[in-house]
Amino acid sequence: MSAASTTALIAVDWGTTALRAYRLTASGDVIETRRSGDGILSVDGAFAAALTRHVEDWTADGAVPVLLSGMIGSRQGWHETPYLTCPCSLQQLADALVPLDHPRLDVRVVPGLADHRDGRDDVMRGEEVQVFGALAEAETGHFLLPGTHSKWVRVRDRRIVEIRTYMTGEIYAACRNHTILGRLMDEGGWCESSFRRGVADGAADGTPGALLGRLFGVRTAGLFDRLAAGELPDYLSGLLIGAELADAAGDGSEPVTIVGDSGLVERYRTAADTLSIACSLGESDASVGAYIAIARMAGLLGQSGSRRGV
């Protein structure tokens, strides 16, 4: 059976450093998945050519719609798409798709979301699709999407109502590679006990500036041999993730769904367990169902087929 007769939608999660493309049937089945390091910063502005290179053999005549999400819609991407303001439903995302110029493909970008509550601004691009996919048939939920910038997202009545971003991964990389904390560290294997110790220390009660003082404790733990050089990276990671969880999860009474497919997911699950925060793991490809639902709501697909995942 040819690609043209089976492929109903091409969906691409296009981020800063990588992209993932899905070839989908109308019912949401994944025919094929492709991953590439061609993130938006590595294609030198040649977005149309990069997209063609990755998906042109999935459609024979250009009739298959293509949905893009993620940083491809940012100021550094193909075309800056306006943020929609929370609270926001999946239907609102579908109604606000932005078409892009391409020589032969029908390409549209899913807009990101902005949260302007209480005078504090927050944004995300791409994670909104993952959250709606992970939501499945539920009406509410609290979602964690680990990454360089971790996203915590609340959903109420099937609308995203709150976004909170934590620069945990980026701060870890900066501390590990560009501060005095890294001087005593060695590369070592995973040390769960040191990580859990860091989580507990990072989440301990304290004033808003307590983490700044605790970070220097990474160095003194090495100076006085309280932790081996190979254990310090995991302790630092735990310290930062523990502080994030303590702030974002509060008293831990609301279960959290962790969505993603990197090693960070297991690290965050371990941290949640350390702090007795109830959590579950969402599907790594949770966004697939949301892509199908968005395409159908936007009139890009027929009405037949299931609404898998949404």
Stockholm file with secondary structure:
# STOCKHOLM 1.0

chainA/1-310         MSAASTTALIAVDWGTTALRAYRLTASGDVIETRRSGDGILSVDGAFAAALTRHVEDWTADGAVPVLLSGMIGSRQGWHETPYLTCPCSLQQLADALVPLDHPRLDVRVVPGLADHRDGRDDVMRGEEVQVFGALAEAETGHFLLPGTHSKWVRVRDRRIVEIRTYMTGEIYAACRNHTILGRLMDEGGWCESSFRRGVADGAADGTPGALLGRLFGVRTAGLFDRLAAGELPDYLSGLLIGAELADAAGDGSEPVTIVGDSGLVERYRTAADTLSIACSLGESDASVGAYIAIARMAGLLGQSGSRRGV
#=GR chainA/1-310 SS CCHHHHCCEEEEEECSSCEEEEEECTTCCEEEEEEESCCTTTTTTCHHHHHHHHHGGGCSSSCSEEEEESGGGSTTSSSCCCCEESSEEHHHHHHTCEEECCSSCEEEECCCEEECGGGCCEEESSHHHHHHHHHTTCSCEEEEECSSSEEEEEEETTEEEEEEEECHHHHHHHHHHHSGGGGGCCCCCCCHHHHHHHHHHHHSCCCTTHHHHHHHHHHHHHHTTSSCTTTHHHHHHHHHHHHHHHHHSTTSCSCEEECCSSHHHHHHHHHHHHTTCCEEECCTTTHHHHHHHHHHHTTSSCSCSCCTTC
#=GC SS_cons         CCHHHHCCEEEEEECSSCEEEEEECTTCCEEEEEEESCCTTTTTTCHHHHHHHHHGGGCSSSCSEEEEESGGGSTTSSSCCCCEESSEEHHHHHHTCEEECCSSCEEEECCCEEECGGGCCEEESSHHHHHHHHHTTCSCEEEEECSSSEEEEEEETTEEEEEEEECHHHHHHHHHHHSGGGGGCCCCCCCHHHHHHHHHHHHSCCCTTHHHHHHHHHHHHHHTTSSCTTTHHHHHHHHHHHHHHHHHSTTSCSCEEECCSSHHHHHHHHHHHHTTCCEEECCTTTHHHHHHHHHHHTTSSCSCSCCTTC
//
